[in-house]
Amino acid sequence: MVLNDQKVAQMAAFFLCRRGGTMSYLKLMKLLYLSDREAIDRFNRPISDDSMVSMEHGPVLSRTLDLMKQKIPSDGWNHWVTSPTHTYDVSLKCGVTDWEELDELSRADLDVLESVWKKFGHMDRYQLRDYTHDCLPEWENPGRSSRPIDPASLLQALGRGVEVANEQARELQERKKLRLKVLQLV
């Protein structure tokens, strides 16, 4: 997918605000992944538009991980989130007093984030990692490497039949191509 860094930064801000301002980047990554997964289940579209990959510690949003680790520049990300500390924590840079400040996120997006927080926010980073290993069939252990998560496999893991999963995966790919073309025009 084509990452919307401002949107994923606001997703992170939502969870950091819910957590009191700071959390481990492993926990944050799992919450972001689970949010995109839930949005795909509900609406057949992710919130972040990032690529999903399997890594050693579970599924992640690929470019978002690069943002967290400061491997790619982003004014949008840096406005909202600090870089990881020596203890692998990230923090909210500016307070959120009203969800409307997260203006890249729709009401439906915020509902997904709230649902994910209610279901998983109480877990620590290792519980979330273990959950993504044990309960998400789309994750395949790539060892010390990474492996793209096939959208059709994800959709099947969410309960779609093979034909529906393949059709919806094609729709996701078409949306990605359209977004790339729009970005080229801008």
Residue frames relative to the residue before (quaternion, step in Angstrom):
aa qw qx qy qz dx dy dz
M 1.0000 0.0000 0.0000 0.0000 0.00 0.00 0.00
V 0.4642 -0.6430 0.5317 0.2973 3.53 -1.33 0.15
L 0.3665 -0.7806 0.4687 0.1915 3.54 -0.28 1.30
N 0.1984 -0.7083 0.6654 0.1277 3.53 -1.11 0.84
D 0.2576 -0.8325 0.4676 0.1484 3.58 0.06 1.31
Q 0.6159 0.5363 -0.3545 0.4553 3.61 1.05 -0.64
K 0.6684 0.5037 -0.2955 0.4606 3.56 0.98 -0.88
V 0.6834 0.4630 -0.3005 0.4778 3.60 0.86 -0.88
A 0.5973 0.5444 -0.3620 0.4646 3.61 1.11 -0.55
Q 0.6740 0.4732 -0.2950 0.4844 3.57 1.01 -0.76
M 0.5668 0.5475 -0.3813 0.4834 3.59 1.16 -0.51
A 0.6577 0.5036 -0.2986 0.4739 3.58 0.93 -0.93
A 0.6348 0.5353 -0.3264 0.4517 3.59 0.97 -0.86
F 0.6066 0.5550 -0.3485 0.4501 3.58 1.01 -0.79
F 0.7231 0.4379 -0.2595 0.4669 3.59 0.73 -1.05
L 0.6356 0.5194 -0.3368 0.4613 3.59 0.99 -0.74
C 0.6303 0.5194 -0.3255 0.4764 3.57 1.02 -0.77
R 0.6504 0.5187 -0.3077 0.4618 3.59 0.93 -0.89
R 0.7168 0.4483 -0.2344 0.4799 3.58 1.07 -0.78
G 0.6044 -0.5750 0.3628 0.4153 3.60 1.23 -0.05
G 0.7320 -0.4653 0.2199 0.4465 3.58 1.24 0.31
T 0.8028 0.1594 -0.0693 0.5704 3.62 1.13 -0.50
M 0.1732 0.7537 -0.6293 0.0764 3.56 -1.19 0.65
S 0.6241 -0.5154 0.4110 0.4196 3.55 -1.26 0.24
Y 0.5160 -0.6501 0.4426 0.3396 3.55 -1.01 0.68
L 0.5596 0.5758 -0.4020 0.4402 3.63 1.15 -0.38
K 0.6623 0.4836 -0.3045 0.4845 3.60 0.92 -0.88
L 0.6482 0.5177 -0.3247 0.4543 3.58 0.90 -0.89
M 0.6524 0.5156 -0.3243 0.4510 3.58 0.91 -0.87
K 0.6590 0.5028 -0.3220 0.4574 3.59 0.90 -0.85
L 0.6470 0.5104 -0.3225 0.4656 3.61 0.97 -0.79
L 0.6449 0.5079 -0.3205 0.4727 3.59 1.01 -0.77
Y 0.6432 0.5093 -0.3230 0.4717 3.59 0.95 -0.85
L 0.6779 0.4964 -0.2959 0.4544 3.58 0.84 -0.98
S 0.6180 0.5389 -0.3387 0.4615 3.59 1.13 -0.60
D 0.6603 0.4761 -0.3142 0.4885 3.58 0.90 -0.84
R 0.6263 0.5382 -0.3302 0.4572 3.58 1.01 -0.80
E 0.6701 0.4911 -0.2916 0.4740 3.58 0.93 -0.91
A 0.6419 0.5151 -0.3256 0.4654 3.61 0.99 -0.78
I 0.6288 0.5111 -0.3326 0.4825 3.59 1.02 -0.75
D 0.6417 0.5199 -0.3293 0.4576 3.58 0.97 -0.80
R 0.7320 0.4371 -0.2414 0.4636 3.59 0.87 -0.94
F 0.8529 0.1904 -0.0159 0.4859 3.57 0.76 -1.11
N 0.3761 -0.7307 0.4645 0.3300 3.58 1.34 -0.13
R 0.6798 0.3591 -0.3322 0.5463 3.56 0.96 0.92
P 0.4096 -0.6847 0.5334 0.2809 3.58 -1.02 0.73
I 0.5408 -0.5891 0.4731 0.3696 3.57 -1.24 0.23
S 0.7669 0.4272 -0.2052 0.4327 3.59 0.77 -1.06
D 0.2828 -0.7584 0.5182 0.2763 3.59 1.12 -0.68
D 0.4294 0.6920 -0.4703 0.3401 3.60 1.17 0.48
S 0.5253 -0.6021 0.4965 0.3390 3.56 -1.32 0.31
M 0.2986 -0.7490 0.5688 0.1619 3.56 -1.00 0.87
V 0.0215 0.7966 -0.6030 0.0378 3.56 -0.93 0.94
S 0.4150 -0.6471 0.5749 0.2803 3.52 -1.30 0.49
M 0.0116 0.7660 -0.6424 0.0201 3.54 -1.00 0.92
E 0.7729 -0.3888 0.2416 0.4394 3.54 -1.32 0.21
H 0.7698 0.3378 -0.1812 0.5103 3.61 0.92 -0.87
G 0.7539 -0.3663 0.1966 0.5087 3.58 1.16 0.55
P 0.7041 -0.4481 0.3264 0.4437 3.56 -1.29 -0.12
V 0.0497 -0.7901 0.6110 0.0034 3.55 -1.11 0.77
L 0.4401 -0.5961 0.5851 0.3295 3.49 -1.43 0.14
S 0.4668 -0.7673 0.3681 0.2404 3.53 -0.31 1.36
R 0.7521 0.3771 -0.2273 0.4903 3.61 0.59 -1.09
T 0.5857 0.5640 -0.3735 0.4465 3.58 1.12 -0.57
L 0.6118 0.5300 -0.3455 0.4747 3.58 1.04 -0.71
D 0.6377 0.5131 -0.3223 0.4756 3.58 1.02 -0.78
L 0.6237 0.5217 -0.3379 0.4740 3.61 1.04 -0.73
M 0.6574 0.5249 -0.3104 0.4426 3.58 0.87 -0.96
K 0.7423 0.3977 -0.2113 0.4963 3.54 0.97 -0.89
Q 0.4544 -0.7183 0.4188 0.3196 3.58 1.33 0.19
K 0.3565 0.7455 -0.4890 0.2792 3.60 1.08 0.68
I 0.7555 0.1845 -0.1484 0.6109 3.58 1.24 -0.35
P 0.4772 -0.6843 0.4653 0.2960 3.60 -0.98 0.78
S 0.1226 0.7820 -0.6051 0.0850 3.56 -1.11 0.69
D 0.3381 -0.7353 0.5544 0.1943 3.54 -0.56 1.15
G 0.6228 0.5612 -0.3371 0.4284 3.57 1.04 -0.80
W 0.6831 0.4660 -0.2816 0.4868 3.58 0.85 -0.97
N 0.7044 0.4871 -0.2752 0.4369 3.58 0.81 -1.00
H 0.5637 0.5821 -0.3895 0.4377 3.61 1.19 -0.36
W 0.7884 0.3637 -0.1551 0.4713 3.56 0.96 -0.90
V 0.8311 0.2219 -0.0407 0.5083 3.60 0.89 -0.95
T 0.4121 -0.6906 0.5378 0.2530 3.57 -1.05 0.81
S 0.5358 -0.5667 0.4883 0.3917 3.56 -1.27 0.20
P 0.6423 -0.5524 0.3548 0.3957 3.61 -1.15 0.54
T 0.4111 -0.6847 0.5488 0.2470 3.54 -1.13 0.75
H 0.7078 -0.4195 0.3340 0.4599 3.58 -1.29 -0.07
T 0.6824 0.4371 -0.2862 0.5112 3.61 1.24 -0.33
Y 0.5085 -0.6917 0.3807 0.3436 3.58 1.32 0.32
D 0.4533 0.6483 -0.4767 0.3834 3.56 1.10 0.72
V 0.1614 -0.7270 0.6545 0.1306 3.53 -1.27 0.56
S 0.1899 -0.7915 0.5754 0.0795 3.55 -1.18 0.61
L 0.5405 -0.5843 0.5042 0.3351 3.48 -1.35 0.42
K 0.3576 -0.7578 0.5081 0.1996 3.59 -0.78 1.02
C 0.8021 0.1029 -0.0413 0.5868 3.58 0.97 -0.79
G 0.5247 -0.6750 0.4281 0.2930 3.53 -0.94 0.89
V 0.2708 -0.7185 0.6163 0.1749 3.53 -1.25 0.55
T 0.1377 -0.8170 0.5574 0.0537 3.58 -0.51 1.18
D 0.7771 0.1027 -0.0440 0.6193 3.56 1.27 -0.39
W 0.5239 -0.6555 0.4393 0.3207 3.59 -0.87 0.93
E 0.5625 0.6065 -0.3934 0.4012 3.62 1.15 -0.42
E 0.5398 0.6023 -0.4029 0.4285 3.60 1.23 -0.31
L 0.6447 0.4663 -0.3096 0.5206 3.58 1.22 -0.46
D 0.0048 0.8955 -0.4437 0.0339 3.52 0.79 1.17
E 0.5692 0.5653 -0.3960 0.4468 3.60 1.23 -0.04
L 0.6806 0.4849 -0.2673 0.4798 3.56 1.25 -0.45
S 0.3804 -0.7123 0.5463 0.2225 3.55 -0.95 0.93
R 0.6727 -0.4524 0.3799 0.4455 3.56 -1.30 0.14
A 0.6392 0.5206 -0.3220 0.4654 3.60 1.01 -0.81
D 0.6232 0.5293 -0.3340 0.4690 3.60 1.02 -0.79
L 0.6732 0.4964 -0.2944 0.4624 3.58 0.88 -0.96
D 0.6195 0.5347 -0.3411 0.4626 3.59 1.06 -0.69
V 0.6324 0.5138 -0.3248 0.4802 3.59 1.03 -0.79
L 0.6625 0.5055 -0.3108 0.4570 3.59 0.85 -0.94
E 0.6539 0.5103 -0.3117 0.4636 3.58 0.94 -0.87
S 0.6423 0.5248 -0.3137 0.4622 3.58 0.98 -0.83
V 0.6579 0.4938 -0.3020 0.4817 3.58 0.94 -0.89
W 0.6423 0.5189 -0.3311 0.4568 3.60 0.94 -0.82
K 0.6655 0.5067 -0.3106 0.4516 3.59 0.89 -0.90
K 0.7104 0.4607 -0.2607 0.4639 3.57 1.00 -0.80
F 0.8396 0.2272 -0.0616 0.4895 3.59 0.90 -0.93
G 0.4834 0.7190 -0.4163 0.2759 3.61 1.19 -0.34
H 0.6465 0.5368 -0.3176 0.4393 3.59 1.12 -0.60
M 0.5984 0.5822 -0.3630 0.4137 3.61 1.20 -0.39
D 0.3962 -0.6748 0.5509 0.2902 3.57 -1.16 0.54
R 0.7520 -0.4222 0.2579 0.4355 3.57 -1.29 0.20
Y 0.6997 0.4720 -0.2818 0.4563 3.59 0.92 -0.85
Q 0.6066 0.5266 -0.3525 0.4800 3.59 1.08 -0.62
L 0.6534 0.5013 -0.3098 0.4751 3.58 1.00 -0.81
R 0.6279 0.5242 -0.3369 0.4664 3.57 0.98 -0.82
D 0.6772 0.4857 -0.2945 0.4677 3.57 0.86 -0.95
Y 0.6173 0.5389 -0.3442 0.4583 3.59 1.01 -0.76
T 0.6919 0.4699 -0.2956 0.4616 3.60 0.84 -0.91
H 0.6249 0.5177 -0.3384 0.4765 3.61 1.14 -0.52
D 0.7836 0.4040 -0.1775 0.4374 3.54 0.77 -1.09
C 0.8087 0.3351 -0.1275 0.4664 3.59 1.00 -0.77
L 0.6862 0.4320 -0.2910 0.5077 3.61 1.21 -0.10
P 0.3020 -0.8139 0.4683 0.1647 3.59 -0.11 1.27
E 0.5941 0.5839 -0.3790 0.4031 3.62 1.13 -0.41
W 0.6081 0.5404 -0.3629 0.4545 3.61 1.20 -0.40
E 0.0242 -0.7599 0.6496 -0.0091 3.53 -0.97 0.99
N 0.4729 -0.6954 0.4600 0.2848 3.57 -0.77 1.01
P 0.1724 -0.8131 0.5496 0.0845 3.59 -0.54 1.15
G 0.5128 -0.6035 0.4353 0.4282 3.58 1.27 0.07
R 0.7810 -0.3040 0.2355 0.4921 3.58 -0.93 -0.88
S 0.5785 0.5624 -0.3681 0.4622 3.56 1.25 0.37
S 0.3759 -0.6731 0.5477 0.3251 3.56 -1.14 -0.65
R 0.1249 -0.7755 0.6166 0.0526 3.54 -1.23 0.52
P 0.4689 -0.6691 0.4878 0.3074 3.61 -0.82 0.92
I 0.3592 -0.6945 0.5775 0.2350 3.55 -1.12 0.72
D 0.3910 -0.7271 0.5218 0.2149 3.53 -0.69 1.14
P 0.4720 -0.6978 0.4535 0.2911 3.62 -0.67 1.05
A 0.6345 0.5239 -0.3426 0.4534 3.62 1.00 -0.73
S 0.6351 0.5157 -0.3273 0.4728 3.61 1.03 -0.73
L 0.6279 0.5260 -0.3260 0.4720 3.57 1.02 -0.82
L 0.6796 0.4908 -0.2905 0.4614 3.57 0.86 -0.96
Q 0.6292 0.5054 -0.3356 0.4858 3.60 1.06 -0.66
A 0.6311 0.5257 -0.3283 0.4664 3.59 1.04 -0.77
L 0.6693 0.4818 -0.2834 0.4894 3.57 1.20 -0.58
G 0.6623 -0.5576 0.2850 0.4114 3.57 1.29 0.14
R 0.4730 0.6530 -0.4636 0.3672 3.60 1.22 0.13
G 0.4937 -0.6122 0.5214 0.3310 3.54 -1.19 0.55
V 0.7082 -0.4777 0.3061 0.4202 3.57 -1.24 0.41
E 0.6933 0.4781 -0.2947 0.4516 3.61 0.77 -0.96
V 0.6649 0.4865 -0.3017 0.4798 3.58 0.90 -0.90
A 0.6416 0.5263 -0.3227 0.4552 3.59 0.95 -0.86
N 0.6643 0.4947 -0.3076 0.4683 3.59 0.91 -0.86
E 0.6556 0.5049 -0.3111 0.4675 3.61 0.96 -0.83
Q 0.6849 0.4680 -0.2908 0.4768 3.59 0.88 -0.89
A 0.6036 0.5363 -0.3544 0.4716 3.61 1.09 -0.61
R 0.6285 0.5176 -0.3305 0.4774 3.60 1.03 -0.76
E 0.6351 0.5265 -0.3240 0.4631 3.59 1.00 -0.82
L 0.6311 0.5227 -0.3279 0.4702 3.59 1.00 -0.80
Q 0.6637 0.4999 -0.2995 0.4689 3.59 0.95 -0.87
E 0.6406 0.5160 -0.3232 0.4679 3.60 0.99 -0.79
R 0.6342 0.5201 -0.3242 0.4714 3.58 1.00 -0.79
K 0.6269 0.5308 -0.3283 0.4663 3.58 1.05 -0.79
K 0.6629 0.5025 -0.3051 0.4637 3.60 0.88 -0.92
L 0.6482 0.5149 -0.3164 0.4632 3.58 0.97 -0.84
R 0.6551 0.5052 -0.3139 0.4660 3.59 0.93 -0.87
L 0.6258 0.5296 -0.3371 0.4628 3.61 1.00 -0.75
K 0.6597 0.5020 -0.3083 0.4666 3.59 0.94 -0.85
V 0.6397 0.5155 -0.3246 0.4687 3.57 0.97 -0.82
L 0.6635 0.5054 -0.3065 0.4587 3.59 0.93 -0.87
Q 0.6274 0.5309 -0.3361 0.4600 3.59 1.08 -0.63
L 0.6608 0.5114 -0.2998 0.4603 3.58 1.13 -0.62
V 0.6470 0.5484 -0.3141 0.4266 3.55 1.13 -0.63
